[in-house]
Amino acid sequence: MDEHEQNRLMRLHGTAAALAAMLFGLLLFAAGRLSFSPGFYHSTHLALGLAAVVVCWLVAVQGWAVFPHTLSMERLVMGALFFSSGALFSFHFLLSFADAGEVSLFSLAARFTIAWGLLFLFSRLDEVMERRSGQRWQAFLAAFAYTVAVGLFIHFAAPLWLENGMSRWPLWWQVGEGAIGLLDAAAGALVWRRYRHGGSPSLLYWLMALLLFAFGQVLLMFGNGHVLWGQLYEVAGFLYVVRAMYVETIEKPYVELKQHEQQLEMMANALGEGLMMLDRDGQIVWMNPEAGRLIGVVPEEAKGKPLFSFVSLAGPNGDTWDWKQLRRVVKRLKSGEVIRVEEEPFRRHDGVCLPVGYTLAPVIENGALTGLVAVLRDMTEKKEKERLEREREQLDFELSLAANMQRTLLQTSSEANLPSYVDIGVLSVPARVLSGDFYHFSVHQTSVSVGIADVSGKGVPAAMLMTLMKFILDRTVHYGTQPHVYLDLLNRFAYDYTEPSMFVTMFVGNYNEKTHTFSYACAGHEPALLYRAKTKQYVPLHAKGCALGLFPQFSFETKSVVLEPGDFVLLHTDGVTEKRGEEEADGFSVLTSMVAQVNLNQPAGQIVRDLYEQVKAYHQYEQKDDQTLLLLRRR
């Protein structure tokens, strides 16, 4: 019960208690002045006594019936308690017709039994008893023995207590009635304390019943005209007892069952799988919305209808299941087997065919198949993932082939027949499978040409343009020794045959063996690094030029420097010095600091490999761009 409903019940019972108290106050003063005819008084007295008898026996029967399901000690003792009270009230009711003198003593004993019994029950917490045979019989036999003992006591003590149907000692009679009222009030206090500590809402009805019992006992204590009103309060209290038992045994379990049902339904709807219950005839008992989507129906409209009126199991050739196959499935389910199918086509009544995996679990009661539970899984997404995975594997395979072909285009220095006057080292590491960087070196009669380039972007487009440019460059170097001539031809090709959004930066150079001159040209690329071995100085090699492919014509320039023995020129792409997403640093300064940490007395190939270790450390071993190094040194 939520807090709002709990507050509403407390306000309702508070109002009822206030009205009962106000009426009680009026009756204390006015009841003695109200007179009734003897016939009306007697018939009303009998009717109220019969109501008390009926309520007590109802509570006793309820305690007897409910105990095996709850094993609640409180329910068992309460049933036995009202059994005794019902028997005593029955004696009171029957003796009222005989006008016996001890009739009022049975009523007093019944009310006293209820008062002390409820005080005992609400003074301790309820316990779940161990299931033992005969517990109910023991409790009710004890109640029966108690009733017999009280009845015998009243029978033998009545002549001493009564005189002409009245008490010999009226004061003691009033004390007894008042004591019962105090016991009822004390039990009500215990009920209130239990309720404030998180008890059941039914305790509010018990609280009202005990309050009415206490008011009734006070009125009965005054006697005369107050007796009938005291009985009315007592019967009103018994009606609250009936209401409390109804709330505890019927309404509360029903509400809890509905809550559990809603929770289970929410869980079933949140699973993402179709859940369905069928009876033994294949008719739909319940399904969640996902199951309704898979078979193409609204769950509420499908209840009570055969499953195969909405969906059929379609074979690989489009044929549906026949009854022989269905009988074999039912036979397996009857044996208790759980059937699991990874995937099977479901053809809905609207013609849509879906791949569905399902699990069929039998519901068996007393050895007979009474129904089954089906769990349906939509395999469309899984099949799509499998298709995409196959395509991805195929693409990865094709990219690996393209990467191998790309690597064959980039020869290594060990594969080239280099002249003895130069030493070349080269290393290129792609950021992805395919690279947008490329390098070139070739040997002529009296010279060696080198080049390095970076295609804009990454991936397949950059790799394709890189391959074309490498092919053109290999053919271009035979037309002249001036580097700017290479760039003029390559720029025209890039402008005519590439997308406008793509461009290429390049640095090319040519070392002449006779003049020891290194001629170079640049197309928007990072300047090369010249290392002077004698002075241990680093010199940037700049030249005017824009990236290839941006303009149809551009006047590139060629510059030259003289290389002394031990001098080298280091070409690189921007991936070596540039950190993406960070403030740009001077690339030449970064490169010189890395070169300074390498042993330059090694062969060119080893220098490049050591230098790449410095590059990886500079980027904290996270590569975001293609990285290429090419070193040419005069021996």
C-alpha positions as CSV (number, residue, x, y, z in Angstrom):
1,M,0.0,0.0,0.0
2,D,1.4,3.4,-0.9
3,E,1.6,6.3,1.5
4,H,-1.4,8.2,0.0
5,E,-3.7,5.2,0.5
6,Q,-2.4,4.6,4.0
7,N,-3.0,8.2,5.0
8,R,-6.5,8.0,3.5
9,L,-7.3,4.9,5.6
10,M,-6.0,6.6,8.8
11,R,-8.2,9.6,8.2
12,L,-11.2,7.5,7.5
13,H,-10.7,5.4,10.7
14,G,-9.9,8.5,12.7
15,T,-13.2,10.0,11.6
16,A,-15.1,6.8,12.5
17,A,-13.4,6.7,16.0
18,A,-14.3,10.3,16.6
19,L,-18.0,9.7,15.7
20,A,-18.1,6.5,17.9
21,A,-16.6,8.5,20.8
22,M,-19.1,11.3,20.4
23,L,-22.0,8.9,20.3
24,F,-20.6,7.1,23.3
25,G,-20.5,10.4,25.3
26,L,-24.1,11.1,24.4
27,L,-25.2,7.6,25.4
28,L,-23.5,7.8,28.8
29,F,-26.0,10.5,29.7
30,A,-29.0,9.8,27.5
31,A,-29.2,6.0,27.3
32,G,-30.8,5.5,30.7
33,R,-33.6,7.8,29.8
34,L,-34.6,5.9,26.6
35,S,-37.2,3.2,27.3
36,F,-38.0,0.2,25.0
37,S,-40.9,-2.2,25.2
38,P,-40.0,-5.6,26.7
39,G,-40.8,-7.4,23.5
40,F,-38.6,-5.1,21.4
41,Y,-35.8,-5.2,23.9
42,H,-35.9,-9.0,24.1
43,S,-36.0,-9.6,20.3
44,T,-33.2,-7.0,19.7
45,H,-31.1,-8.6,22.4
46,L,-31.5,-12.0,20.8
47,A,-30.7,-10.7,17.3
48,L,-27.5,-9.0,18.6
49,G,-26.5,-12.1,20.5
50,L,-27.0,-14.2,17.3
51,A,-24.8,-11.8,15.3
52,A,-22.0,-12.2,17.9
53,V,-22.4,-16.0,17.6
54,V,-22.2,-16.0,13.8
55,V,-19.2,-13.7,13.7
56,C,-17.3,-15.9,16.3
57,W,-18.0,-19.1,14.4
58,L,-17.0,-17.4,11.1
59,V,-13.6,-16.4,12.5
60,A,-13.1,-19.9,14.0
61,V,-13.9,-21.6,10.7
62,Q,-11.6,-19.2,8.8
63,G,-8.8,-19.9,11.3
64,W,-9.3,-23.6,10.8
65,A,-9.3,-23.4,7.0
66,V,-6.5,-20.9,6.5
67,F,-3.9,-22.3,8.9
68,P,-2.6,-25.1,6.6
69,H,-1.8,-22.5,3.9
70,T,-0.1,-20.0,6.2
71,L,1.2,-22.0,9.2
72,S,0.6,-18.8,11.2
73,M,0.5,-19.3,14.9
74,E,-1.6,-16.1,15.3
75,R,-4.2,-17.4,12.8
76,L,-4.4,-20.8,14.6
77,V,-4.7,-19.3,18.1
78,M,-7.2,-16.7,16.9
79,G,-9.4,-19.4,15.4
80,A,-9.3,-21.5,18.6
81,L,-10.0,-18.3,20.7
82,F,-13.1,-17.4,18.7
83,F,-14.2,-21.1,18.8
84,S,-14.3,-20.9,22.5
85,S,-16.0,-17.5,22.5
86,G,-18.5,-18.7,19.9
87,A,-19.4,-21.7,22.0
88,L,-19.9,-19.5,25.1
89,F,-22.0,-17.0,23.1
90,S,-24.0,-19.9,21.7
91,F,-24.8,-21.1,25.3
92,H,-25.8,-17.5,26.1
93,F,-28.1,-17.4,23.1
94,L,-29.7,-20.7,23.7
95,L,-30.2,-20.2,27.4
96,S,-31.8,-16.8,26.6
97,F,-34.9,-18.7,25.4
98,A,-35.0,-20.7,28.6
99,D,-34.6,-17.6,30.7
100,A,-31.9,-19.4,32.8
101,G,-30.2,-17.4,35.5
102,E,-26.6,-18.2,34.3
103,V,-27.2,-16.8,30.8
104,S,-25.4,-13.5,31.5
105,L,-22.4,-15.3,33.0
106,F,-21.8,-17.1,29.6
107,S,-21.9,-13.7,27.8
108,L,-19.5,-12.3,30.4
109,A,-17.1,-15.3,30.0
110,A,-17.2,-15.1,26.2
111,R,-16.3,-11.4,26.2
112,F,-13.5,-12.0,28.8
113,T,-12.1,-14.8,26.6
114,I,-11.9,-12.5,23.6
115,A,-10.4,-9.7,25.6
116,W,-7.5,-11.6,27.2
117,G,-7.0,-13.8,24.1
118,L,-6.5,-10.7,21.8
119,L,-4.3,-9.1,24.4
120,F,-2.1,-12.2,24.4
121,L,-2.0,-12.4,20.6
122,F,-1.1,-8.7,19.9
123,S,1.5,-8.7,22.7
124,R,3.9,-10.9,20.7
125,L,5.0,-11.2,17.1
126,D,3.4,-13.7,14.8
127,E,5.5,-16.9,14.1
128,V,5.4,-19.4,11.3
129,M,5.0,-22.8,12.8
130,E,6.6,-26.0,11.7
131,R,4.2,-28.1,9.7
132,R,3.2,-30.9,12.0
133,S,0.1,-33.1,11.6
134,G,-2.5,-32.5,14.3
135,Q,-1.7,-29.0,15.2
136,R,-5.1,-27.7,14.4
137,W,-6.8,-30.5,16.3
138,Q,-4.6,-29.9,19.3
139,A,-5.4,-26.1,19.4
140,F,-9.1,-26.6,18.9
141,L,-9.3,-29.5,21.4
142,A,-7.6,-27.2,23.9
143,A,-10.2,-24.5,23.1
144,F,-13.0,-27.1,23.5
145,A,-11.5,-28.2,26.9
146,Y,-11.3,-24.6,28.0
147,T,-14.9,-24.0,27.0
148,V,-16.1,-27.1,28.9
149,A,-14.2,-26.1,32.0
150,V,-15.6,-22.6,31.9
151,G,-19.1,-24.0,31.3
152,L,-18.9,-26.3,34.3
153,F,-17.5,-23.6,36.5
154,I,-20.4,-21.3,35.6
155,H,-22.9,-24.1,36.1
156,F,-21.7,-24.8,39.7
157,A,-20.9,-21.2,40.6
158,A,-24.1,-19.7,39.3
159,P,-26.2,-20.5,42.4
160,L,-23.7,-18.8,44.6
161,W,-23.3,-15.7,42.3
162,L,-26.9,-15.1,41.2
163,E,-30.1,-14.3,43.2
164,N,-33.3,-14.3,41.2
165,G,-31.3,-13.9,38.0
166,M,-29.4,-10.9,39.3
167,S,-25.9,-10.7,40.9
168,R,-25.7,-10.9,44.6
169,W,-22.8,-8.5,44.4
170,P,-23.5,-5.8,41.7
171,L,-20.3,-4.0,42.3
172,W,-18.2,-7.1,41.4
173,W,-20.3,-7.6,38.3
174,Q,-19.4,-4.0,37.2
175,V,-15.8,-4.6,38.1
176,G,-15.8,-7.6,35.8
177,E,-17.3,-5.7,32.9
178,G,-14.9,-2.8,33.5
179,A,-11.9,-5.2,33.6
180,I,-12.9,-6.6,30.2
181,G,-13.1,-3.0,28.8
182,L,-9.5,-2.3,30.2
183,L,-8.2,-5.5,28.6
184,D,-9.8,-4.4,25.2
185,A,-8.2,-0.9,25.6
186,A,-4.8,-2.5,26.4
187,A,-5.1,-4.8,23.4
188,G,-6.0,-1.7,21.2
189,A,-2.8,0.1,22.4
190,L,-0.7,-2.9,21.4
191,V,-2.4,-3.0,18.0
192,W,-1.6,0.7,17.5
193,R,2.0,0.2,18.4
194,R,2.3,-2.7,15.9
195,Y,0.7,-0.7,13.2
196,R,3.0,2.3,13.7
197,H,6.0,-0.1,13.3
198,G,4.9,-1.0,9.8
199,G,2.1,-3.4,10.4
200,S,-0.6,-4.5,8.0
201,P,-3.6,-2.2,7.1
202,S,-5.9,-4.8,8.7
203,L,-4.6,-3.7,12.1
204,L,-6.6,-0.4,11.7
205,Y,-9.8,-2.5,11.6
206,W,-8.7,-4.5,14.7
207,L,-8.0,-1.2,16.4
208,M,-11.5,0.1,15.6
209,A,-13.0,-3.3,16.8
210,L,-11.2,-3.1,20.1
211,L,-12.1,0.5,20.6
212,L,-15.8,-0.4,20.0
213,F,-15.5,-3.4,22.4
214,A,-14.1,-1.1,25.1
215,F,-16.9,1.4,24.6
216,G,-19.5,-1.4,24.7
217,Q,-18.1,-2.8,27.9
218,V,-18.4,0.6,29.6
219,L,-22.0,0.8,28.6
220,L,-22.7,-2.7,29.7
221,M,-21.1,-1.9,33.0
222,F,-23.8,0.7,33.7
223,G,-26.6,-1.8,33.1
224,N,-30.3,-1.0,32.7
225,G,-30.9,1.1,29.6
226,H,-27.2,1.1,28.6
227,V,-27.1,-2.7,28.0
228,L,-28.8,-2.7,24.6
229,W,-26.5,0.1,23.3
230,G,-23.5,-1.7,24.7
231,Q,-24.4,-4.8,22.7
232,L,-24.8,-2.5,19.6
233,Y,-21.2,-1.3,20.1
234,E,-20.1,-4.9,20.6
235,V,-21.7,-6.1,17.4
236,A,-20.2,-3.1,15.5
237,G,-16.8,-4.2,16.8
238,F,-17.5,-7.8,15.5
239,L,-18.3,-6.3,12.1
240,Y,-14.9,-4.7,12.1
241,V,-13.4,-8.0,13.1
242,V,-15.0,-9.6,10.0
243,R,-13.6,-6.7,7.9
244,A,-10.1,-7.2,9.4
245,M,-10.2,-10.9,8.6
246,Y,-11.4,-10.2,5.1
247,V,-8.6,-7.7,4.5
248,E,-6.0,-10.0,5.9
249,T,-7.1,-13.3,4.2
250,I,-8.7,-12.2,0.9
251,E,-8.0,-8.6,0.0
252,K,-4.3,-8.5,1.0
253,P,-3.4,-11.7,-0.9
254,Y,-5.4,-10.5,-3.9
255,V,-3.6,-7.2,-4.0
256,E,-0.2,-8.8,-3.5
257,L,-1.1,-11.3,-6.3
258,K,-2.0,-8.4,-8.6
259,Q,1.2,-6.6,-7.8
260,H,3.3,-9.7,-8.4
261,E,1.4,-10.2,-11.7
262,Q,2.1,-6.6,-12.8
263,Q,5.8,-7.0,-11.8
264,L,6.0,-10.3,-13.8
265,E,4.3,-8.7,-16.7
266,M,6.7,-5.7,-16.6
267,M,9.6,-8.0,-16.4
268,A,8.3,-10.1,-19.4
269,N,7.8,-6.9,-21.4
270,A,11.3,-5.7,-20.6
271,L,13.0,-9.0,-21.6
272,G,13.1,-8.1,-25.3
273,E,11.9,-11.7,-26.1
274,G,8.4,-12.9,-26.9
275,L,6.8,-14.9,-24.1
276,M,3.6,-16.9,-24.7
277,M,1.5,-19.4,-22.8
278,L,-0.6,-22.0,-24.6
279,D,-3.1,-24.5,-23.3
280,R,-3.0,-28.2,-24.3
281,D,-5.2,-27.5,-27.4
282,G,-2.7,-24.9,-28.7
283,Q,-4.9,-21.9,-27.8
284,I,-3.2,-18.7,-26.6
285,V,-3.6,-18.0,-22.9
286,W,-1.3,-15.1,-22.5
287,M,1.5,-13.3,-24.5
288,N,3.6,-10.2,-24.1
289,P,3.7,-7.4,-26.7
290,E,6.9,-8.7,-28.3
291,A,5.3,-12.1,-28.9
292,G,2.4,-10.2,-30.4
293,R,4.7,-8.3,-32.7
294,L,6.4,-11.5,-33.9
295,I,3.2,-13.3,-34.8
296,G,1.5,-10.0,-36.0
297,V,-1.4,-9.7,-33.6
298,V,-2.6,-7.6,-30.7
299,P,-2.1,-9.7,-27.5
300,E,-5.6,-9.0,-26.1
301,E,-7.3,-10.0,-29.4
302,A,-5.4,-13.3,-29.6
303,K,-6.4,-14.7,-26.2
304,G,-8.4,-17.9,-26.5
305,K,-7.6,-18.4,-30.2
306,P,-5.3,-21.1,-31.7
307,L,-1.7,-20.1,-32.3
308,F,-1.6,-21.5,-35.8
309,S,-4.5,-19.3,-37.0
310,F,-2.0,-16.5,-36.9
311,V,1.3,-18.0,-37.7
312,S,2.7,-21.1,-39.5
313,L,6.2,-22.6,-39.4
314,A,7.6,-22.3,-42.9
315,G,10.3,-24.7,-44.1
316,P,13.4,-23.6,-46.2
317,N,11.4,-24.2,-49.4
318,G,8.4,-22.3,-48.2
319,D,6.4,-25.4,-47.2
320,T,4.5,-25.3,-43.9
321,W,4.5,-27.9,-41.2
322,D,2.1,-30.7,-41.5
323,W,0.2,-32.4,-38.7
324,K,2.6,-35.3,-38.5
325,Q,5.4,-33.0,-37.6
326,L,3.2,-31.2,-35.0
327,R,2.2,-34.5,-33.4
328,R,5.9,-35.5,-33.1
329,V,6.5,-32.1,-31.3
330,V,3.6,-32.7,-29.0
331,K,4.9,-36.2,-28.2
332,R,8.3,-34.9,-27.2
333,L,6.6,-32.3,-25.0
334,K,4.5,-34.9,-23.3
335,S,7.6,-36.7,-22.3
336,G,8.8,-33.6,-20.5
337,E,11.5,-32.6,-23.1
338,V,12.3,-28.9,-23.6
339,I,12.6,-28.2,-27.3
340,R,15.1,-25.5,-28.4
341,V,15.3,-24.3,-32.1
342,E,18.0,-21.8,-33.0
343,E,16.2,-20.5,-36.1
344,E,13.2,-21.2,-38.1
345,P,11.1,-19.1,-40.5
346,F,7.8,-17.9,-39.1
347,R,5.2,-16.9,-41.7
348,R,2.6,-14.6,-40.2
349,H,-1.0,-14.4,-41.4
350,D,-0.2,-11.1,-43.1
351,G,2.4,-12.9,-45.3
352,V,5.5,-11.5,-43.6
353,C,8.2,-14.1,-43.0
354,L,10.5,-13.7,-40.0
355,P,13.5,-15.8,-38.8
356,V,12.6,-16.8,-35.3
357,G,14.4,-18.9,-32.7
358,Y,12.2,-20.4,-30.0
359,T,12.1,-22.6,-26.9
360,L,9.1,-24.8,-26.0
361,A,8.8,-25.9,-22.4
362,P,6.0,-28.2,-21.3
363,V,3.7,-27.6,-18.3
364,I,3.0,-31.0,-16.8
365,E,0.5,-31.6,-13.9
366,N,-0.1,-35.0,-12.5
367,G,1.9,-36.6,-15.3
368,A,-0.3,-35.0,-18.0
369,L,0.6,-32.2,-20.5
370,T,-1.7,-29.2,-19.6
371,G,0.0,-26.5,-21.7
372,L,3.3,-25.1,-22.7
373,V,5.4,-21.9,-22.4
374,A,7.0,-20.6,-25.6
375,V,10.0,-18.1,-25.7
376,L,10.4,-16.5,-29.1
377,R,13.5,-14.6,-30.2
378,D,13.6,-12.4,-33.3
379,M,16.7,-13.5,-35.3
380,T,16.5,-10.7,-37.9
381,E,19.0,-8.5,-36.1
382,K,21.3,-11.5,-35.6
383,K,21.2,-12.5,-39.2
384,E,21.9,-8.9,-40.2
385,K,24.8,-8.8,-37.9
386,E,26.1,-12.1,-39.4
387,R,25.7,-10.7,-42.9
388,L,27.6,-7.5,-41.9
389,E,30.3,-9.6,-40.2
390,R,30.8,-11.6,-43.4
391,E,31.0,-8.4,-45.4
392,R,33.4,-6.9,-42.9
393,E,35.6,-10.0,-43.1
394,Q,35.5,-9.9,-46.9
395,L,36.4,-6.2,-46.7
396,D,39.2,-6.8,-44.3
397,F,40.5,-9.5,-46.6
398,E,40.4,-7.2,-49.6
399,L,42.1,-4.4,-47.6
400,S,44.8,-6.8,-46.5
401,L,45.4,-7.7,-50.2
402,A,45.5,-4.0,-51.1
403,A,47.9,-3.3,-48.3
404,N,50.2,-6.1,-49.5
405,M,50.1,-4.7,-53.0
406,Q,50.8,-1.2,-51.6
407,R,53.8,-2.4,-49.7
408,T,55.2,-4.1,-52.8
409,L,55.2,-0.7,-54.5
410,L,57.4,0.8,-51.8
411,Q,60.8,-0.8,-52.1
412,T,63.2,-1.0,-49.2
413,S,66.8,0.3,-49.3
414,S,68.0,-3.3,-48.9
415,E,66.2,-4.3,-52.1
416,A,67.6,-1.4,-54.2
417,N,71.1,-1.6,-55.8
418,L,72.4,1.6,-54.2
419,P,75.7,3.1,-55.4
420,S,78.6,3.2,-52.9
421,Y,78.5,7.0,-52.4
422,V,75.2,7.1,-50.7
423,D,73.4,5.4,-47.8
424,I,69.6,5.4,-47.7
425,G,67.3,4.3,-44.8
426,V,63.5,4.4,-45.0
427,L,60.6,3.5,-42.8
428,S,56.9,4.0,-43.3
429,V,54.2,3.0,-40.8
430,P,50.5,3.4,-41.8
431,A,47.9,4.5,-39.2
432,R,45.4,2.2,-40.7
433,V,45.6,-0.9,-43.0
434,L,46.2,1.4,-46.0
435,S,48.6,4.3,-46.0
436,G,48.3,7.8,-47.6
437,D,52.1,8.4,-47.3
438,F,54.5,7.2,-49.9
439,Y,58.2,7.5,-50.6
440,H,60.4,7.0,-53.7
441,F,64.1,6.7,-54.5
442,S,65.7,5.6,-57.7
443,V,69.3,5.3,-59.0
444,H,70.5,7.0,-62.3
445,Q,73.9,7.0,-64.0
446,T,75.4,9.7,-61.9
447,S,72.7,10.6,-59.4
448,V,70.1,9.3,-56.9
449,S,66.7,10.8,-56.7
450,V,64.5,10.6,-53.6
451,G,61.0,11.8,-52.7
452,I,58.3,11.7,-50.0
453,A,54.7,12.6,-50.2
454,D,51.5,12.8,-48.1
455,V,48.0,12.4,-49.6
456,S,45.2,14.3,-47.9
457,G,42.9,12.1,-45.9
458,K,43.2,8.4,-45.0
459,G,41.9,5.0,-46.0
460,V,41.1,3.7,-49.4
461,P,40.8,7.0,-51.4
462,A,44.2,8.2,-50.1
463,A,45.7,4.8,-50.8
464,M,44.4,4.8,-54.4
465,L,45.7,8.3,-55.0
466,M,49.0,7.4,-53.4
467,T,49.4,4.4,-55.8
468,L,48.7,6.6,-58.8
469,M,51.1,9.3,-57.7
470,K,53.8,6.7,-57.0
471,F,53.3,5.2,-60.5
472,I,53.6,8.6,-62.2
473,L,56.6,9.6,-60.1
474,D,58.4,6.4,-61.1
475,R,57.8,7.3,-64.7
476,T,58.6,11.0,-64.3
477,V,62.1,10.9,-62.9
478,H,63.4,9.8,-66.3
479,Y,62.5,13.1,-67.9
480,G,65.0,15.3,-66.2
481,T,67.1,15.9,-63.1
482,Q,65.6,19.2,-61.9
483,P,63.1,18.4,-59.1
484,H,60.7,21.1,-60.0
485,V,60.1,19.4,-63.3
486,Y,58.8,16.4,-61.4
487,L,56.4,18.5,-59.5
488,D,55.1,20.4,-62.6
489,L,54.1,17.1,-64.2
490,L,52.6,15.6,-61.1
491,N,50.6,18.8,-60.3
492,R,49.0,18.7,-63.7
493,F,48.0,15.1,-63.3
494,A,46.7,15.6,-59.8
495,Y,44.6,18.6,-60.9
496,D,43.1,16.8,-63.9
497,Y,42.3,13.3,-62.4
498,T,41.6,13.7,-58.7
499,E,38.7,15.0,-56.7
500,P,38.8,18.8,-55.9
501,S,38.8,18.0,-52.2
502,M,42.0,16.0,-52.4
503,F,45.6,17.2,-52.7
504,V,49.1,15.9,-52.2
505,T,52.1,17.5,-50.4
506,M,55.5,16.3,-51.6
507,F,59.3,16.9,-51.2
508,V,61.6,15.6,-53.9
509,G,65.4,15.8,-54.2
510,N,68.3,14.7,-56.4
511,Y,71.8,14.0,-55.3
512,N,74.6,14.4,-58.0
513,E,77.6,12.2,-57.4
514,K,80.0,14.5,-59.4
515,T,79.1,17.8,-58.0
516,H,78.0,16.5,-54.5
517,T,75.0,18.8,-54.9
518,F,71.6,17.9,-53.5
519,S,68.9,19.7,-55.5
520,Y,65.4,19.8,-54.1
521,A,61.9,21.2,-54.6
522,C,58.8,21.3,-52.3
523,A,55.1,21.2,-52.9
524,G,53.6,22.4,-49.6
525,H,55.4,19.7,-47.6
526,E,57.3,19.9,-44.3
527,P,60.9,21.1,-44.9
528,A,63.6,18.4,-44.9
529,L,66.3,18.4,-42.3
530,L,69.9,18.8,-43.4
531,Y,72.5,17.6,-40.9
532,R,76.1,18.9,-41.1
533,A,78.4,16.3,-39.7
534,K,81.4,18.6,-39.2
535,T,79.5,21.3,-37.3
536,K,76.7,19.1,-36.0
537,Q,74.2,21.7,-37.1
538,Y,70.6,21.1,-38.3
539,V,69.4,23.2,-41.3
540,P,65.8,23.3,-42.6
541,L,65.5,23.0,-46.4
542,H,62.7,25.3,-47.6
543,A,61.5,25.8,-51.1
544,K,58.5,27.7,-52.6
545,G,55.6,25.6,-53.7
546,C,51.9,24.7,-53.0
547,A,50.2,21.3,-52.6
548,L,49.7,19.4,-55.8
549,G,46.3,19.4,-57.4
550,L,45.1,22.7,-56.1
551,F,45.9,24.8,-59.2
552,P,46.3,23.8,-62.8
553,Q,49.7,25.5,-63.0
554,F,52.2,26.6,-60.4
555,S,55.8,27.8,-60.7
556,F,57.8,25.5,-58.4
557,E,61.4,26.3,-57.6
558,T,64.5,24.1,-57.3
559,K,67.1,24.9,-54.7
560,S,70.4,23.1,-54.0
561,V,73.0,22.5,-51.2
562,V,76.4,20.8,-51.2
563,L,76.7,17.7,-49.0
564,E,80.0,17.0,-47.3
565,P,81.0,13.5,-46.3
566,G,78.8,12.3,-43.4
567,D,76.1,14.9,-44.1
568,F,72.5,13.6,-44.5
569,V,69.1,14.9,-45.5
570,L,66.1,13.6,-43.6
571,L,62.7,13.7,-45.2
572,H,59.5,13.1,-43.2
573,T,55.7,13.5,-43.3
574,D,53.7,15.6,-40.8
575,G,52.6,12.5,-38.9
576,V,56.1,12.3,-37.4
577,T,56.0,15.7,-35.6
578,E,52.3,16.7,-35.5
579,K,50.1,15.9,-32.5
580,R,46.4,16.0,-33.5
581,G,44.1,17.9,-31.1
582,E,46.9,19.7,-29.3
583,E,48.6,23.1,-29.7
584,E,50.9,23.0,-32.6
585,A,54.6,23.0,-31.9
586,D,57.5,23.9,-34.3
587,G,57.8,20.7,-36.2
588,F,61.5,21.3,-37.1
589,S,62.4,21.8,-33.5
590,V,60.6,18.7,-32.5
591,L,62.4,16.7,-35.2
592,T,65.9,18.0,-34.3
593,S,65.3,17.2,-30.6
594,M,64.5,13.6,-31.6
595,V,67.4,13.3,-34.0
596,A,69.8,14.6,-31.2
597,Q,68.9,11.5,-29.1
598,V,70.0,9.0,-31.8
599,N,73.5,7.7,-32.5
600,L,74.2,9.2,-35.9
601,N,77.4,7.1,-36.5
602,Q,75.2,4.1,-37.4
603,P,74.1,3.0,-40.9
604,A,71.2,5.0,-42.3
605,G,68.7,2.2,-41.8
606,Q,69.5,1.8,-38.1
607,I,69.3,5.6,-37.6
608,V,65.8,5.6,-39.1
609,R,64.7,2.7,-36.8
610,D,66.1,4.3,-33.7
611,L,64.6,7.6,-34.7
612,Y,61.2,6.0,-35.0
613,E,61.4,4.8,-31.4
614,Q,61.8,8.5,-30.4
615,V,58.7,9.3,-32.6
616,K,56.6,6.7,-30.8
617,A,57.7,8.0,-27.4
618,Y,56.9,11.5,-28.5
619,H,53.3,10.5,-29.4
620,Q,53.0,8.4,-26.2
621,Y,52.7,5.3,-28.4
622,E,49.4,6.4,-29.9
623,Q,49.5,6.7,-33.7
624,K,46.8,8.9,-35.3
625,D,48.4,9.6,-38.7
626,D,50.7,7.9,-41.2
627,Q,54.4,8.3,-40.3
628,T,57.2,8.1,-42.9
629,L,61.0,8.8,-42.6
630,L,63.6,8.7,-45.4
631,L,67.2,9.5,-44.8
632,L,69.9,10.0,-47.6
633,R,73.5,10.3,-46.4
634,R,76.7,11.0,-48.4
635,R,79.3,8.5,-47.5
